[in-house]
Each structure stands twice: as structure tokens, then as C-alpha cells.
């Protein structure tokens, strides 16, 4: 489900005064990962940057969509192996999938 920012409305209980990324981060903090995912995907259409992909991968991990999140994060590592946050999120994903050795390796890499 992808909702463009122009569709947000106070009648839906959403805060239209927030920029999209702030709203998505609020949804993440509230555990509304699907709503956050939609905003992150819309943001990627406007601004395809690694930070947004990291946030999207986090939303996917929280929904147990590990394959898509891991693929996105591995691609980010290939672009910049020094970007530590990618290892952190890969570690979280491995941990949630009970891949303890892999998670430990990734957390150490972070």
C-alpha cells in the first residue's frame, strides 16, 4: 500500500503538518509499520537515497519481510561498504530470523 503525501488528511487522524519522513518516523515509533512503509516507498520515488532505503528496510524487517529488506540492505552495502547503519539493520534482520552467528558477525561489523 503506497499513499502519496497529498492523500494524508486530519480526518484520518494524521498530522498533515509533518513532513513525510517525520510522519513515517512517528508511525515507526507507534508500531504502524505498514503506514511507514508506504511513506518511505513514496519518498524513494521522489528522492532515491540510501537513508530512505535504510528506513524502508527497517519497516520491512518489523513486518517480517526479511527477504526484501536483506536484499535492499545488501545492495546498499555493495554501494558503500563503510556505511555502518546497513550492517546494523542486517544484524537486526539476522537476529529476528534466529541466525545468531550471522547476527553476531554483522553487529561486530557495525
Number of C-alpha atoms within 10 A of each C-alpha: 9 13 15 15 15 8 8 15 11 9 7 8 8 12 14 14 10 11 10 20 15 13 20 25 19 16 19 19 11 10 14 16 22 18 17 29 25 19 25 28 20 18 20 16 10 9 12 12 12 19 15 18 20 21 21 26 27 26 26 21 23 19 15 14 14 19 13 13 25 21 13 18 25 15 14 21 18 10 11 12 12 13 15 14 16 28 23 19 23 28 25 20 27 22 17 15 14 11 13 13 12 16 22 15 13 21 19 11 13 16
